Amino acid sequence: MAQQPEFQDYYKTLGVPRTATQAEIKKAFRKLARESHPDKHAGDKGAEKRFKEINEANAVLSDPGKRAKYDQFGRDWEAYARAGAAAGGASGRDPFGPGGPLAGYSFRTGSSGGPGGVRYEFRTSGDPGAFSDFFHMMFGDEGAAAGEPEVFSTAGGESIDDLLARLGMAGGAGTAQGRTNLGGSTRASAHAARPAPIEVTAELSLEEAFHGTTRIIELEGRRLEVTIPRGANTGSRIRLSGKGPGGRDLIVVTKLKAHRTFARKGDDLEREVPVKLAEALLGGEIPVGTLKGRVLLTVPAGTQNGRTFRLKGQGMPRFKGEGSGDLYVRIRVILPTDLDEKARTAARKFLDAVDQPDPRA
């Protein structure tokens, strides 16, 4: 028996009533996301799962269209899919079109070494591990994280109806409008035509990329607030399905501005910290600014100019995945200048007393 797709009560996940306003949903999500963020619960798999559930619930309830679909069908999503597929075959309605039970999905065929010589592939984009089965079945690729497409394959004599039945969508697809019936050994190609996405660029400061931020995108007189997740780097892409003009996908490509203190290398950060001669010679604790706040770095006695120290977890949060990069602190020893005669005399005595080998030898 096929395993039933997971159902998640998104209102319960966020702790809000079904009558909650968008502002209340946003407030609840931000509070729970801060409390459950993996950075605060290192190694806690339960916290990681909870954090993903919170993000999934917000992705649906913060979008009026998805929320309406969820409110309408809820636990009856499976019956909705079967009824929608049957209606598509009986009435000529395209089940792959907007509002159809297979909206956002596509089929394609090709030769196969198995019996019948036909291979069918059922595809949708998205990260198969990031969201629940219920989320994928209800919303396809609309809120999924970018990644490799999910592929459900069959070969040989299995018809399109058999494939739909195996996916829990039995009801007879027939011939969808604008697509070919793929039953038996028919060779055809049926791709859902989708308009090209619109790309826009959003410039971010390093602090905004570290903490996450929002941008207002204006397209054809319409203003859209876009959430930029933590950890975005130059070239990071945030896809908003159907949010562009005419229902086209909108892709926000981020570009990071240069920072006067930190240099970014992937998820790691680098910076220099000046130290006094006495601190380098005798050692001590020096304050170091990070994007999280100030920390104390212990500098051992005899620290050479240019030595680098690693501060674990003080880098950038990962845009995809858990945890953070590291901060690499390079020491720059600052020598005293403008010595008076008394200081010069003291320096000569000190240097005469120090038995230092010739470093150029």
MARSEVEX-193354 format. One record per residue (C-alpha): residue number from 1; residue in one letter; z, x, y. Coordinates in Angstrom, 2 decimals. Each point is the difference from the previous one (the first is absolute). Example, Ala and Ser with C-alpha at 12.3 -4.5 7.8 and 13.67 -1.06 7.14 Angstrom:
<recs>
+-----+----+---------+---------+---------+
!   i ! aa !      pz !      px !      py !
+-----+----+---------+---------+---------+
!   1 !  A !    7.80 !   12.30 !   -4.50 !
!   2 !  S !   -0.66 !    1.37 !    3.44 !
+-----+----+---------+---------+---------+
</recs>
This chain:
<recs>
+-----+----+---------+---------+---------+
!   i ! aa !      pz !      px !      py !
+-----+----+---------+---------+---------+
!   1 !  M !    0.00 !    0.00 !    0.00 !
!   2 !  A !   -0.96 !    1.33 !    3.40 !
!   3 !  Q !    2.87 !    0.93 !    2.26 !
!   4 !  Q !    0.48 !   -2.43 !    2.88 !
!   5 !  P !   -0.59 !    1.56 !    3.42 !
!   6 !  E !    3.12 !    0.76 !    1.93 !
!   7 !  F !    1.04 !   -2.60 !    2.57 !
!   8 !  Q !    1.99 !    1.10 !    3.01 !
!   9 !  D !    1.70 !   -2.42 !    2.39 !
!  10 !  Y !   -0.92 !    1.73 !    3.24 !
!  11 !  Y !    2.34 !   -2.14 !    2.13 !
!  12 !  K !    2.92 !    0.88 !   -2.26 !
!  13 !  T !   -0.99 !    3.68 !    0.09 !
!  14 !  L !    0.24 !    0.06 !    3.82 !
!  15 !  G !    2.99 !   -2.36 !    0.08 !
!  16 !  V !   -1.65 !   -2.51 !    2.32 !
!  17 !  P !   -0.57 !   -3.77 !   -0.32 !
!  18 !  R !   -3.48 !   -1.44 !   -0.52 !
!  19 !  T !    0.15 !   -1.30 !    3.58 !
!  20 !  A !    0.52 !    3.51 !    1.42 !
!  21 !  T !   -2.09 !    0.94 !    3.02 !
!  22 !  Q !   -2.15 !    3.13 !    0.10 !
!  23 !  A !    2.57 !    1.64 !    2.26 !
!  24 !  E !    2.79 !   -0.73 !   -2.51 !
!  25 !  I !   -2.10 !    1.38 !   -2.86 !
!  26 !  K !   -0.77 !    3.14 !    1.98 !
!  27 !  K !    3.68 !    0.51 !    0.87 !
!  28 !  A !    1.14 !   -0.51 !   -3.60 !
!  29 !  F !   -2.66 !    2.40 !   -1.32 !
!  30 !  R !    0.93 !    2.78 !    2.42 !
!  31 !  K !    3.71 !   -0.31 !   -0.81 !
!  32 !  L !   -0.56 !    0.04 !   -3.78 !
!  33 !  A !   -2.57 !    2.81 !    0.20 !
!  34 !  R !    2.49 !    2.20 !    1.86 !
!  35 !  E !    2.78 !   -0.78 !   -2.46 !
!  36 !  S !   -2.13 !    0.54 !   -3.11 !
!  37 !  H !   -2.17 !    2.90 !    1.10 !
!  38 !  P !   -0.20 !    2.65 !   -2.79 !
!  39 !  D !    0.96 !    2.73 !    2.48 !
!  40 !  K !    3.49 !   -1.54 !    0.05 !
!  41 !  H !    0.16 !   -0.38 !   -3.79 !
!  42 !  A !   -1.43 !    3.20 !   -1.41 !
!  43 !  G !   -0.65 !   -0.28 !   -3.73 !
!  44 !  D !    0.94 !   -3.69 !   -0.17 !
!  45 !  K !   -2.83 !   -1.71 !   -1.89 !
!  46 !  G !    1.52 !   -3.39 !    0.72 !
!  47 !  A !   -0.23 !    0.65 !    3.73 !
!  48 !  E !   -3.63 !    1.07 !   -0.36 !
!  49 !  K !   -0.83 !   -3.23 !   -1.85 !
!  50 !  R !    1.88 !   -2.06 !    2.58 !
!  51 !  F !   -1.85 !    1.74 !    2.86 !
!  52 !  K !   -3.39 !   -0.81 !   -1.58 !
!  53 !  E !    1.04 !   -3.64 !   -0.52 !
!  54 !  I !    1.04 !   -0.27 !    3.67 !
!  55 !  N !   -3.34 !    1.45 !    1.18 !
!  56 !  E !   -1.94 !   -2.30 !   -2.30 !
!  57 !  A !    1.87 !   -3.08 !    1.23 !
!  58 !  N !   -0.59 !    0.98 !    3.63 !
!  59 !  A !   -3.72 !    0.65 !   -0.61 !
!  60 !  V !   -0.36 !   -3.64 !   -1.05 !
!  61 !  L !    2.46 !   -1.89 !    2.22 !
!  62 !  S !   -0.94 !    1.85 !    3.20 !
!  63 !  D !   -3.63 !   -1.08 !   -0.41 !
!  64 !  P !   -0.44 !   -3.73 !    0.80 !
!  65 !  G !   -3.02 !   -0.36 !   -2.28 !
!  66 !  K !    1.63 !    1.63 !   -3.01 !
!  67 !  R !    3.25 !   -1.82 !    0.65 !
!  68 !  A !   -1.79 !   -3.36 !    0.01 !
!  69 !  K !   -1.65 !    0.82 !   -3.33 !
!  70 !  Y !    3.34 !    1.08 !   -1.46 !
!  71 !  D !    1.79 !   -3.10 !    1.35 !
!  72 !  Q !   -2.71 !   -2.27 !   -1.40 !
!  73 !  F !   -0.17 !    1.31 !   -3.56 !
!  74 !  G !    3.21 !    1.99 !   -0.60 !
!  75 !  R !    0.85 !    0.03 !   -3.70 !
!  76 !  D !   -3.11 !   -2.09 !   -0.78 !
!  77 !  W !   -2.34 !    2.88 !    0.85 !
!  78 !  E !   -1.23 !    0.22 !   -3.60 !
!  79 !  A !   -0.91 !   -3.69 !   -0.14 !
!  80 !  Y !   -1.69 !    0.43 !    3.40 !
!  81 !  A !   -2.13 !    2.84 !   -1.35 !
!  82 !  R !   -1.11 !   -2.05 !   -3.04 !
!  83 !  A !   -0.75 !   -3.08 !    2.08 !
!  84 !  G !   -1.84 !    2.04 !    2.62 !
!  85 !  A !   -2.19 !    1.71 !   -2.61 !
!  86 !  A !   -0.84 !   -3.35 !   -1.62 !
!  87 !  A !   -0.80 !   -1.54 !    3.38 !
!  88 !  G !   -2.27 !    2.91 !    0.80 !
!  89 !  G !   -2.07 !   -0.62 !   -3.14 !
!  90 !  A !   -0.01 !   -3.78 !    0.23 !
!  91 !  S !   -0.73 !   -0.52 !    3.66 !
!  92 !  G !   -2.06 !    3.08 !    0.82 !
!  93 !  R !    2.78 !    1.43 !    2.17 !
!  94 !  D !    0.00 !    3.79 !   -0.05 !
!  95 !  P !    3.28 !    1.10 !   -1.67 !
!  96 !  F !   -0.56 !    3.49 !    1.44 !
!  97 !  G !   -0.34 !   -1.28 !    3.57 !
!  98 !  P !    2.67 !   -0.47 !    2.67 !
!  99 !  G !    2.78 !   -2.21 !   -1.33 !
! 100 !  G !   -1.30 !    0.24 !   -3.57 !
! 101 !  P !    2.26 !    1.04 !   -2.88 !
! 102 !  L !   -1.92 !    3.29 !   -0.38 !
! 103 !  A !   -0.39 !    0.76 !    3.72 !
! 104 !  G !   -0.01 !    3.75 !    0.60 !
! 105 !  Y !   -1.08 !    0.84 !   -3.57 !
! 106 !  S !   -3.41 !    0.99 !   -1.37 !
! 107 !  F !   -1.76 !    0.31 !   -3.34 !
! 108 !  R !   -2.63 !    2.48 !   -1.03 !
! 109 !  T !   -1.91 !    0.78 !   -3.20 !
! 110 !  G !   -1.52 !    3.07 !   -1.55 !
! 111 !  S !   -1.13 !    1.33 !   -3.35 !
! 112 !  S !    2.61 !    0.58 !   -2.68 !
! 113 !  G !    0.00 !    1.64 !   -3.36 !
! 114 !  G !    1.75 !   -2.97 !   -1.58 !
! 115 !  P !   -1.54 !   -3.07 !   -1.65 !
! 116 !  G !   -2.18 !   -1.99 !    2.34 !
! 117 !  G !   -0.63 !    2.93 !    2.33 !
! 118 !  V !    1.67 !   -1.58 !    3.05 !
! 119 !  R !    3.12 !    1.22 !    1.79 !
! 120 !  Y !    1.83 !   -2.21 !    2.49 !
! 121 !  E !    2.44 !    1.39 !    2.56 !
! 122 !  F !    2.37 !   -2.15 !    2.01 !
! 123 !  R !    1.10 !    1.93 !    3.08 !
! 124 !  T !    2.31 !   -0.22 !    2.95 !
! 125 !  S !    1.25 !    2.76 !    2.27 !
! 126 !  G !    3.65 !    0.92 !    0.38 !
! 127 !  D !    2.85 !    2.00 !   -1.48 !
! 128 !  P !    0.78 !   -1.68 !   -3.37 !
! 129 !  G !    3.55 !    1.33 !   -0.01 !
! 130 !  A !    1.05 !   -0.79 !    3.55 !
! 131 !  F !    0.10 !   -3.82 !   -0.15 !
! 132 !  S !    0.88 !   -2.66 !   -2.57 !
! 133 !  D !   -2.54 !   -1.70 !   -2.27 !
! 134 !  F !    0.62 !   -3.23 !    1.90 !
! 135 !  F !   -0.92 !    1.67 !    3.29 !
! 136 !  H !   -3.27 !    1.39 !   -1.40 !
! 137 !  M !   -1.02 !   -3.32 !   -1.60 !
! 138 !  M !    0.77 !   -2.05 !    3.11 !
! 139 !  F !   -1.26 !    2.35 !    2.72 !
! 140 !  G !   -2.33 !    2.52 !   -1.67 !
! 141 !  D !   -0.45 !    3.08 !    2.17 !
! 142 !  E !    1.17 !   -1.60 !    3.27 !
! 143 !  G !    3.36 !    1.76 !    0.18 !
! 144 !  A !   -0.26 !    2.68 !   -2.66 !
! 145 !  A !    0.40 !    3.66 !    0.86 !
! 146 !  A !   -3.18 !    2.06 !   -0.03 !
! 147 !  G !   -0.73 !    1.64 !   -3.35 !
! 148 !  E !   -2.16 !   -0.15 !   -3.10 !
! 149 !  P !   -1.46 !   -3.45 !   -0.87 !
! 150 !  E !    1.39 !   -2.02 !   -2.87 !
! 151 !  V !   -2.60 !   -0.46 !   -2.73 !
! 152 !  F !    0.13 !   -2.53 !   -2.84 !
! 153 !  S !   -2.88 !    0.77 !   -2.37 !
! 154 !  T !   -1.67 !   -1.70 !   -2.93 !
! 155 !  A !   -3.08 !    0.83 !   -1.98 !
! 156 !  G !   -2.20 !   -1.54 !   -2.66 !
! 157 !  G !   -0.26 !   -3.72 !   -0.58 !
! 158 !  E !    2.97 !   -1.08 !    2.12 !
! 159 !  S !   -1.22 !   -2.48 !    2.57 !
! 160 !  I !    1.16 !   -0.42 !    3.56 !
! 161 !  D !    1.94 !   -3.10 !   -1.14 !
! 162 !  D !    1.74 !    2.14 !   -2.63 !
! 163 !  L !    0.91 !    2.53 !    2.68 !
! 164 !  L !    1.39 !   -2.70 !    2.30 !
! 165 !  A !    2.01 !   -1.43 !   -2.88 !
! 166 !  R !    1.42 !    3.44 !   -0.75 !
! 167 !  L !    1.06 !    0.23 !    3.63 !
! 168 !  G !    1.74 !   -3.39 !   -0.16 !
! 169 !  M !   -2.74 !   -1.73 !    2.04 !
! 170 !  A !   -1.73 !   -2.08 !   -2.68 !
! 171 !  G !   -2.03 !   -2.95 !    1.18 !
! 172 !  G !   -3.64 !    1.02 !   -0.17 !
! 173 !  A !   -1.54 !    1.98 !    2.80 !
! 174 !  G !   -3.55 !   -1.18 !   -0.58 !
! 175 !  T !   -2.35 !    1.51 !    2.54 !
! 176 !  A !    1.76 !    0.77 !    3.27 !
! 177 !  Q !   -2.00 !   -0.59 !    3.14 !
! 178 !  G !   -2.04 !    3.13 !    0.75 !
! 179 !  R !    1.03 !    1.72 !   -3.29 !
! 180 !  T !   -1.41 !    0.16 !   -3.51 !
! 181 !  N !    1.67 !   -1.35 !   -3.16 !
! 182 !  L !    0.92 !    3.12 !   -1.98 !
! 183 !  G !    0.47 !   -1.60 !   -3.46 !
! 184 !  G !   -1.59 !    1.48 !   -3.16 !
! 185 !  S !   -2.16 !    3.09 !    0.50 !
! 186 !  T !   -1.32 !   -0.83 !    3.50 !
! 187 !  R !   -0.50 !    3.07 !    2.18 !
! 188 !  A !    0.90 !   -0.70 !    3.62 !
! 189 !  S !    1.88 !    1.32 !    2.97 !
! 190 !  A !    2.31 !   -2.32 !    1.90 !
! 191 !  H !    1.80 !    1.68 !    2.84 !
! 192 !  A !    1.88 !   -2.02 !    2.57 !
! 193 !  A !   -1.73 !    0.83 !    3.26 !
! 194 !  R !    2.52 !    1.08 !    2.59 !
! 195 !  P !   -0.80 !    1.00 !    3.57 !
! 196 !  A !    0.68 !    3.58 !    1.04 !
! 197 !  P !    3.53 !    0.55 !    1.35 !
! 198 !  I !    0.73 !    0.81 !    3.63 !
! 199 !  E !    1.72 !    3.33 !    0.69 !
! 200 !  V !    2.18 !    0.72 !    3.02 !
! 201 !  T !    2.02 !    3.10 !    0.88 !
! 202 !  A !    3.68 !    0.01 !    0.98 !
! 203 !  E !    1.55 !    3.13 !    1.57 !
! 204 !  L !    3.63 !    0.66 !   -0.88 !
! 205 !  S !    2.67 !    2.40 !    1.15 !
! 206 !  L !    1.84 !    1.92 !   -2.71 !
! 207 !  E !    3.14 !   -2.04 !    0.72 !
! 208 !  E !   -1.92 !   -3.26 !   -0.48 !
! 209 !  A !   -1.43 !    1.27 !   -3.27 !
! 210 !  F !    3.50 !    0.98 !   -1.14 !
! 211 !  H !    1.73 !   -3.29 !    0.79 !
! 212 !  G !   -2.97 !   -2.39 !   -0.37 !
! 213 !  T !   -1.38 !   -2.04 !    2.88 !
! 214 !  T !   -2.38 !   -2.78 !    0.98 !
! 215 !  R !   -3.28 !   -0.13 !    1.91 !
! 216 !  I !   -1.78 !   -2.86 !    1.75 !
! 217 !  I !   -3.67 !   -0.08 !   -1.00 !
! 218 !  E !   -2.33 !   -2.10 !    2.17 !
! 219 !  L !   -3.31 !   -1.10 !   -1.56 !
! 220 !  E !   -2.34 !   -2.52 !    1.60 !
! 221 !  G !    2.78 !   -1.38 !    2.17 !
! 222 !  R !    2.46 !   -0.35 !   -2.88 !
! 223 !  R !    3.23 !    2.02 !    0.02 !
! 224 !  L !    1.46 !    1.10 !   -3.33 !
! 225 !  E !    3.30 !    1.82 !   -0.53 !
! 226 !  V !   -0.35 !    2.65 !   -2.72 !
! 227 !  T !    2.98 !    1.59 !   -1.73 !
! 228 !  I !   -0.39 !    3.76 !   -0.55 !
! 229 !  P !    2.20 !    1.07 !   -2.96 !
! 230 !  R !    2.22 !    3.08 !    0.10 !
! 231 !  G !   -1.65 !    3.27 !   -0.96 !
! 232 !  A !   -3.50 !   -0.74 !    1.33 !
! 233 !  N !   -2.07 !    3.13 !    0.64 !
! 234 !  T !   -3.38 !    0.74 !    1.50 !
! 235 !  G !   -2.49 !   -1.85 !   -2.19 !
! 236 !  S !    2.47 !   -2.49 !   -1.49 !
! 237 !  R !   -1.62 !   -3.41 !   -0.47 !
! 238 !  I !    1.67 !   -3.42 !    0.27 !
! 239 !  R !   -2.22 !   -2.80 !   -1.30 !
! 240 !  L !    0.49 !   -3.56 !    1.23 !
! 241 !  S !   -2.06 !   -2.33 !   -2.17 !
! 242 !  G !   -1.81 !   -2.77 !    1.87 !
! 243 !  K !    1.68 !    0.73 !    3.35 !
! 244 !  G !   -3.11 !    1.13 !    1.86 !
! 245 !  P !   -2.56 !   -2.21 !    1.80 !
! 246 !  G !   -1.79 !   -2.36 !   -2.36 !
! 247 !  G !    2.52 !    0.65 !   -2.75 !
! 248 !  R !   -1.04 !    3.63 !   -0.39 !
! 249 !  D !    2.51 !    2.58 !   -1.18 !
! 250 !  L !    1.60 !    2.15 !    2.69 !
! 251 !  I !    0.81 !    3.66 !   -0.75 !
! 252 !  V !    2.32 !    1.83 !    2.38 !
! 253 !  V !   -0.46 !    3.80 !   -0.22 !
! 254 !  T !    2.91 !    1.95 !    1.48 !
! 255 !  K !   -0.28 !    3.24 !    2.00 !
! 256 !  L !    3.05 !    2.14 !    0.67 !
! 257 !  K !    0.46 !    1.62 !    3.41 !
! 258 !  A !    1.15 !    3.63 !    0.22 !
! 259 !  H !    3.75 !    0.57 !    0.45 !
! 260 !  R !    1.56 !    2.64 !    2.23 !
! 261 !  T !    2.74 !    0.93 !   -2.50 !
! 262 !  F !   -1.09 !   -0.92 !   -3.52 !
! 263 !  A !   -3.15 !    0.82 !   -1.95 !
! 264 !  R !   -0.83 !   -2.31 !   -2.91 !
! 265 !  K !   -1.29 !    1.30 !   -3.34 !
! 266 !  G !   -0.49 !   -2.97 !   -2.30 !
! 267 !  D !    3.44 !   -1.58 !   -0.34 !
! 268 !  D !    1.77 !    3.22 !    1.13 !
! 269 !  L !    0.89 !    1.03 !    3.53 !
! 270 !  E !    0.27 !    3.49 !    1.51 !
! 271 !  R !    1.76 !    1.19 !    3.13 !
! 272 !  E !    1.40 !    3.14 !    1.64 !
! 273 !  V !    3.62 !    0.41 !    1.05 !
! 274 !  P !    1.03 !    2.79 !    2.40 !
! 275 !  V !    3.24 !    1.86 !   -0.79 !
! 276 !  K !    1.99 !    2.60 !    1.90 !
! 277 !  L !    0.24 !    3.60 !   -1.17 !
! 278 !  A !    3.67 !   -0.46 !   -0.82 !
! 279 !  E !   -0.77 !   -3.04 !   -2.20 !
! 280 !  A !   -2.68 !    1.91 !   -1.88 !
! 281 !  L !    2.18 !    3.12 !   -0.45 !
! 282 !  L !    3.34 !   -1.62 !   -0.81 !
! 283 !  G !   -1.05 !   -3.43 !   -1.27 !
! 284 !  G !    1.20 !   -3.42 !    1.07 !
! 285 !  E !   -0.80 !   -3.72 !    0.14 !
! 286 !  I !   -2.71 !   -1.15 !    2.38 !
! 287 !  P !   -1.05 !   -3.58 !    0.86 !
! 288 !  V !   -3.53 !   -0.99 !   -1.02 !
! 289 !  G !   -1.71 !   -3.16 !    1.27 !
! 290 !  T !   -1.81 !   -2.11 !   -2.60 !
! 291 !  L !   -1.74 !   -3.36 !    0.31 !
! 292 !  K !    3.10 !   -1.53 !   -1.59 !
! 293 !  G !    2.44 !    1.71 !    2.36 !
! 294 !  R !    1.83 !    3.32 !    0.34 !
! 295 !  V !    1.15 !    2.02 !   -3.02 !
! 296 !  L !    1.83 !    3.32 !   -0.27 !
! 297 !  L !   -1.85 !    2.93 !   -1.58 !
! 298 !  T !    2.04 !    2.88 !   -1.40 !
! 299 !  V !   -1.66 !    3.29 !    0.95 !
! 300 !  P !    1.19 !    2.91 !   -2.20 !
! 301 !  A !    0.96 !    3.32 !    1.56 !
! 302 !  G !   -2.97 !    2.33 !    0.29 !
! 303 !  T !   -2.61 !   -2.75 !    0.27 !
! 304 !  Q !   -3.36 !    1.53 !    0.88 !
! 305 !  N !   -2.37 !   -1.32 !    2.63 !
! 306 !  G !   -2.52 !   -2.40 !   -1.60 !
! 307 !  R !    2.17 !   -0.96 !   -2.98 !
! 308 !  T !   -0.59 !   -3.61 !   -1.07 !
! 309 !  F !    2.60 !   -2.45 !   -1.26 !
! 310 !  R !   -0.75 !   -3.24 !   -1.86 !
! 311 !  L !    1.88 !   -3.19 !    0.88 !
! 312 !  K !   -0.64 !   -2.34 !   -2.92 !
! 313 !  G !   -0.88 !   -3.62 !    0.79 !
! 314 !  Q !   -0.20 !    0.56 !    3.78 !
! 315 !  G !   -3.78 !   -0.35 !    0.14 !
! 316 !  M !   -2.22 !   -3.07 !    0.25 !
! 317 !  P !    0.47 !   -3.11 !   -2.17 !
! 318 !  R !   -2.81 !   -0.30 !   -2.54 !
! 319 !  F !   -2.66 !   -2.53 !    0.98 !
! 320 !  K !   -0.55 !   -0.83 !   -3.67 !
! 321 !  G !    2.90 !    0.53 !   -2.34 !
! 322 !  E !    3.69 !    0.59 !    0.44 !
! 323 !  G !    2.05 !    2.68 !    1.71 !
! 324 !  S !   -0.81 !    2.43 !    2.79 !
! 325 !  G !   -1.44 !    3.45 !    0.49 !
! 326 !  D !    1.96 !    3.06 !    1.17 !
! 327 !  L !    0.54 !    1.75 !    3.32 !
! 328 !  Y !   -0.70 !    3.75 !    0.16 !
! 329 !  V !    1.89 !    1.80 !    2.77 !
! 330 !  R !   -1.30 !    3.42 !    1.09 !
! 331 !  I !    2.48 !    2.28 !    1.80 !
! 332 !  R !   -1.05 !    1.69 !    3.24 !
! 333 !  V !    2.50 !    2.63 !    1.14 !
! 334 !  I !    0.28 !    0.28 !    3.79 !
! 335 !  L !    1.09 !    3.46 !    1.20 !
! 336 !  P !    2.11 !    0.37 !    3.15 !
! 337 !  T !   -1.85 !    1.26 !    3.07 !
! 338 !  D !    0.87 !    1.46 !    3.43 !
! 339 !  L !    2.84 !    2.16 !   -1.36 !
! 340 !  D !    2.11 !    1.76 !    2.63 !
! 341 !  E !    1.12 !    3.58 !   -0.48 !
! 342 !  K !    3.29 !   -0.99 !   -1.61 !
! 343 !  A !   -1.80 !   -2.19 !   -2.54 !
! 344 !  R !   -2.54 !    2.74 !   -0.72 !
! 345 !  T !    2.77 !    2.49 !   -0.70 !
! 346 !  A !    1.68 !   -2.46 !   -2.36 !
! 347 !  A !   -3.31 !   -0.66 !   -1.74 !
! 348 !  R !   -0.61 !    3.74 !   -0.55 !
! 349 !  K !    3.46 !    0.42 !   -1.52 !
! 350 !  F !   -0.57 !   -2.95 !   -2.27 !
! 351 !  L !   -3.44 !    1.20 !   -1.12 !
! 352 !  D !    1.29 !    3.55 !   -0.60 !
! 353 !  A !    2.69 !   -1.48 !   -2.23 !
! 354 !  V !   -2.49 !   -2.05 !   -2.02 !
! 355 !  D !   -1.66 !    1.87 !   -2.83 !
! 356 !  Q !   -3.36 !   -1.81 !   -0.06 !
! 357 !  P !   -2.87 !    1.48 !   -2.05 !
! 358 !  D !   -3.38 !    0.34 !    1.70 !
! 359 !  P !   -1.81 !   -3.30 !   -0.88 !
! 360 !  R !   -3.40 !    1.73 !    0.47 !
! 361 !  A !    0.71 !    2.73 !   -2.50 !
+-----+----+---------+---------+---------+
</recs>
